Amino acid sequence: MTALNRDCFCIGLDDRALSSALASPGDAVDLDALVRERCPHVFAARPVFASTDALARMAEVVKAIDALVRQPVWEERALAQAPTIARHGAQGVRGVFFGYDFHLDGDRLGLIEINTNAGGALLNVVAARAQRGCCDTVQRLLPLPRSPDALEQDIVAMFRHEWQLAHPATHATRPLRRIAIVDEAPQAQYLYPEFLLFERLFRRHGLEAVVLDPAELRFDGQSLRDAAGVIDLVYNRLTDFAFDGPEVAALREAYLADAVVVTPNPRAHALYADKRHLAVLSDDTALRELGVPGATRELLLQAVPRTQVVHANDAEDLWARRRQLFFKPAGGFGSRAAYRGDKLTRRVWESIVAGDYVAQELVPPGERHTEGEGAEPGDTLKYDVRNYAYDGQVQWVAARLFQGQTTNFRTPGGGFAPVYRAPARMLRP
C-alpha cells in the first residue's frame, strides 16, 4: 500500500459540506435526506491518491481501446456475436458515461471491465464538493485534476453533442429540448438520487427533464412520448442492454425507427461492454490479427489482465487454476453473479461452466486505510478506479471503496471517493 493511501487522513468527506452540495431549495425532494436514507454508504469517508503516471496510463488505455473499437474489423467481429438490435446503426451517437474500471496494485494496472451505462458521475461531483482538508495548506496541495463545475458543463455539452451527432442535418438547427432519464422502476433503484441530480442539472441548463420507467413511454409511429409530450433523447440507465423485455417495447420501436436519440444504446454495449472482448484485448495473437500496432498491443497487454472465455472442455484446467482467477458473466453488470475463484463451490462452478462466463486473471485491488464515518480506525478497504469517458477521452476519475469480493456500497466508510493526483514520491511505501 502506498504511503498516502495508508497514512493520510488530512482530507475527507465533510458532513455539512455534503448536505450543502445536495441541497437545492427549489427541489420537490429533499435529496440530502433521501441519500442518507436510501444509500448511506454511497460516499466514502476518505479520498484515494494515485500517481500522475497511473492516471496518464489509464487515459492512454481508454484512448487506445476506443480507437480500436471504431475500426471496421472490430465492429464486424463484435456485432457477429451480438443481438440483432445492436446492428442498428443509423444513429451516430458515441454513448455517454462509459466506465473503464481499473485495479491498481502498486505499479501494476489492470482493466477489469468496461461499462456503457456507468453510474455515479454526478454523485462524484457531490463527493468532490464535500471534501475538506484539515487546513488550507492541505487543500491547496491536493487539488482535483478537474473542477466539479467543469464536469457538469461537460456533461450537458456531451448530451447536446449526442443530439447533434444522431441527425446532423436536422439537429444542427433544432435544439435539444426534452430528456427522459429511463430505468426500470427508477424510484426503487439504489442510485435514484442520482437520477434526480441529472434532472436538476438538465433543468438548470434550460432542458426539460423527467425520470421515467420504460412502461410509461409510448410510440405513436412518429415520436416517443410520455404523458407530458414528445421526448427528444433518452438517457438510458436500463440494464436490459438489448431492449428485449416487453416493458421496453415502445422504446425499442422508437429506437429502431430513429424517432428518438438513445444514449448509450444497444450498439454501444455490444461494441464495448461485452466481457468476451477482454479476451481479445489481452491476447497478443488476436490483437495482431486485428492489425493493432505494436506499441498499442504492448500497452493493452500490460493493462488488460489475461482473460479467456469459459468453455466446458477447459473446465478441468480452469478449476485447477481457479484461485488465480475471477469469473464473471459475459453480459453481466454491477458485479452480479461474479465470483473470486478461491470462493467457489462445486455447485456454483457447475453453473459457471454451463453459463456464458469469462475467467480473468486476478489483479488485486488497491487498498486504503480509513477511519471515521462508521469505519474503525486502521480499517483497510479495497478500491477500484473508474474512469468516466466520452468519445475516447477521460472526463473524470473516481474510486469505489469496499470490503468483500466486489464493490457493493454496503461498507461503512466505503463508497464513491475522489481520486487526488499526487507526485510519485508522495506515494512510495
N, C-alpha and C positions, 0 to 999 in steps of 0.2 A: 504494500500500500504506500502511495506517495505521501510525503510529509504533510502537505496542506490538507489532503483528504483524511489524514489520520488525526492531526493535531489542531487544525484551525477551527475555532468556534467564535471568531470575531465578527462574523456576519451571519445573519439568519432571518427567518420569517418573523415579522413584527405583527402582532395580532391587531393592533389599532390600524396600522397601515393596510392590512388585509381588508378590514372592514371598509376602510375608505376607498380602496381600489374596487370593491364590489358594489359600492353604494351608487345609486342614481335616483334622485328624488322623484323623477317622473315615471319610474317603472311601476307596473302593476304588481310585480312580485318582488318581495324582499330577498334579493339574491344572497346577501350575507347570511341570513337565517336559513335559506334553502341549502346553501353549500354546507353549512355546519350540520344541518340535519341529515341531508342526503348523502354527502360524501366527505365525512370528517377527515379522511386521510388522503385527500387528493393533493394537498400541498405539503411538501417536505419541510421539516424544521430547518434544514441546513442546505446550502448550495453545494455544488460539486465543482472541482477545479480540473481543468485539462490544459495540456500544453498547447502552445501555438502550433507546433508541428503536428500534433494529433488532430487538431481541428482542421488544419490545412489538408492533411491526408484524407480525412473523411470527405471533405469537399471535392477533392480530386476523384475519389471513388464514385461519388454521386454523379459528377460530370461525365466520367468515363462510361458508366452504365447507361446513362441517358442517351449518350451519343451512339452506343451500340444498339440499344433498343430501337432507335429510329432507322436503322439500316433495314432495307427490304428483306435481306436474308434472315434476319432475326424475326421480323414480322411474319414471314411465311412459316417459319418453324413454330413460332408460338401460337399462331392462330390455327394451325393444323390440329392442335390438341385442345382447342378452346371451344366453349359453347358457340352455337351458331350466331347468337346475338353479338358476340364480340367481333364478328366480321363486318358489322355495320360501321362504316367509316365515313359517312357523309359529313359529320361534324369534325372540324379540325381542332377541337379543343385539346389542351395539353393535359388537364387534370389537376385540380387543386389539392394541396396538402398531401403530397407524397411523404411518407415517413421512412427514412432509412435508419434502421435500428442497429447500433453497434455495441459490442462489448469492448472495453478497454482493459487489458491485463498488462500492466506495466507499459512497455513499449509496443506490445502486440495489439493489433486492432483486428476485430472480427465482425464482419457484417452478418448479423444473424437473420435478418429478413427485411423485405421491402413491403410497405403497406400503401394502398392507394386511397384510403379514406382515413388517414391518421388523425385521431382526435387529440385535443389538448392544446392547440396553438393559442387560443385566446385565454385559456386558463394559465398558460405560461406567461402571457402578458400581465395578468393579475399578479402571479407569483413574483415576477420581476419588479413590479411596482411596490411590492410589500416587503422587499429586502431592506434591512437596516444594518449598518456596521456599528461596532461598539464605539467608534469615534469617527470624526470627519476624515482623518488620515487614512483609515482603513477603507472607507467608502471611495476615496479618490484613488487608492492604489489598485482597486479591483473593479474597474468599470466593466459592464457587459459589452460584448462586441458590437451590439446594436441597441438602440433605444426601443422601448416598448411602443412609443408613439410612431416610430418609423415602421415597425412591423405592422401596426394597424393600417397605416397608409398603404403599405404594400399589399395587404390582404384585399382591401377594397379595389385597388388598381388591378389585382390579379383576377378578380371576378369580372370586372369590366373588360379586361383583355380576353377572357374566355368567351364572353358575349360577342366581341368583335371577331374573334377567330372562327366562330361557328359559321357565320354567314357574312363574310367581309363585304360583299356588295350591298347588302341591305342594312346591316347593323352599323355600318360606318356612319350613317345619318340618323338611325333610330336608336336612341339611348336605351340602356337597360333600365327598367322601371321597377320590376317586381320579382323578388326572390322567395322561393319556398325552401326551407331547411327541412328535409324529409328523412324520417326514420320511423321504424315500426314502433307504435305506442311510445312516442317521444317523451311523454311525461313520466314514463316508467323507466327510462334509460338512466344509467348511472351518471352520464355526462349531460343530462338535461340542462343543468345550469349553463353549460357552455352554449347550448342552442340559444338560450335567452341572451347570452352575451353577443352572439352573432346577430341576433335580431336587433339588439340595441345598437351595435356598430353600424349595420347597414342603414338603419333609420337615421342615425346621426349624420350620415353622408348622403342623405336625400333619396335613399332607396326604400321602397316598401318591402317589408319582410314579414314572413309568417312561418311558424313552426307547425308542421303537419304530419299526420300519419298518411301513408300512401293510399289508404282506403278512402280518404277524404278528397281524392283527386278524381276528376272525370275528363275524358277526352271527347270533344264534340265533333271530331273529324277535321278540325282546323286548329284548335288551341287546347292546351291543357289548362284546366280551370279548377278552382275550389269554389266555395260558396260565395266568396267576395269578388271573383273575377279571374282574368287571364293571368297565368304565371309565365314569365319570360324564361326564368332559369331555375333549375333545381340544384341546390347544393345537396348532393347525395351522401347521406350518412348510413344508408342501408348496408347490411351485411349479406343480403341476397344479391350477390355480385352479378348474377346473370339475369336478374329480374324474372325468376321462374315462378314465384308464388302468385296465387290468384289475387291477393290483395294489392299487387303492384301491376295489375293488368292495364290500367289506364296509363300509368307512367310508361310501361313498355310500349304500348301502341303509339303514344305521342312521341316517344324517343325514336322509334323506327320510322315514323312519318316525318321526322325532323321538324316537329311542331313545337319543340321546347329544347332548350340547351340543358344538358345534364352533365354535371362535373362533380367528381370523377365518374366515368361511365364504364360499362362492361368491357369495352375495348381496352381501356387503360389497365384494368385489373388483369386481363388476360396477358397483356404485353409485359407488365412489370411485376405483379404480385404473386403469380403462381409460384409456389415454392420449389417446383421442379426446375425452375430457371436457375436456382442456386447451384444445382448440379452442373449446369453448363458453365456458369461463371467461375466455378472452382476447378474446371477440368482443362488442362492445357491443350489436349488434343482437340476437344470440342471448340475451344476458342480459336485455334489455328484453322480449323475447318470453316469457321465463320469469317476468316480473314482479319482477325483482330491483330493490330500491330504489336511488335514485341514489347515495347515499353508499357503499353496498356495491359497486355497479358500479365506481365510481371506485377503490375500494380494490383490487378484483380486477384491473382493467385496468392498474393501476400495478404490481401484484405478479406477474402471470402473463405471461410472455413470449408474444408473439403466436405462435399455433400453428395449423397447418392440417393436415387430413387429406390425405395424398398420393394424388392421382388421376392417371391416365395423361394426361388432357387438360391437366393443369397441369405436365407433366414439363419442357417446354422452359423455362418461366418459373422453375421451382424449380432447374433445373440452372444457369441464369444467375445465380441468387442464392445458390447453394449455400455460398459462403464465409461468408455471414452466418447460416447455418442449422445446426441439429443434427438428425439423423434418428434416430428410434428406433421399434421395433416397437410397435404399439398395445397388444399384450398381453405385452410383454417385461418382463424383470426383471433386476436385477443388472448393468446396462449391457451385456447380451449383444446382439450384432448391432446396436449403436448406433454411429453414426458422425458425426464432425465433417464438415461439407460440404467443407471445404478439403482433406480427406484422401481424398476419394472417388475410386475408379477407375470407369471406364465399366462394368466387369463388375459391381461392387457396386451401382452406380447402377441397372442393369437389374433386379437382384433387389429393390431398394427399390421401384421403380415397380410391379413385379409383385406385391409383397407388401402387407401391411397395416401401413403406416407413417404416422407423423406427422412433420411438419417444424416445428421450434421455433426461433424467433429466438434467436441466441446471446446469452447473458448471461455474461460472463467469471466464472469462479470467483474467490474471494478468494485472496490469496497470503500465505504465511507463511514468513519466514526461519527456518531451523533449523540446528542443529548437534548433533554427538554422535549416539550410537546408530546408527552406520553412515552418517549423513549428513555431507557435507563442510561445514565452516564456511562460512556465507554461501549455502548452497543455498536455493533458493526452491521451496517446494512449493505446489501448489494445494490449495484446500479447498472443500468444500461444508458446509452446516449442516443437520443433521437434527433436526427437532422430533418427538419421540415424543409421540403424543397419544392420548387416550381420551375418547370422548364429547364431542368438540369442545374439550377442554382440554389444553394442553401440559403434559406431565409432566416432561420432561427435554429438554435441548438439548445436542447433541454435534456435533463436527466430524469430517470424514473427510479426512485429508491424503493427497496422492498426487501422482505425476507421470504424464504421459501424457494420453490423451484423456478417460479416465473413472476413477472410483475403482476401485482394483484390489487393495489390501492386499499389494502386492509391492514397495513403495517403502521403502528403508532410511530410517528416521526418520519414516515415514508410518504411517497407521492411524487408529483412533479417538482423539479428543482431547477433553478437557473444554473447554467454552466459558465463559470468565470474562466477567462483566459489568463493563464499565468506563465511567466518565464519558466523554462525547463529547470533552471537552478532552484526555483522555489518548490518544485515538485519532487525533488530527489528524496529518497528514503532517509 
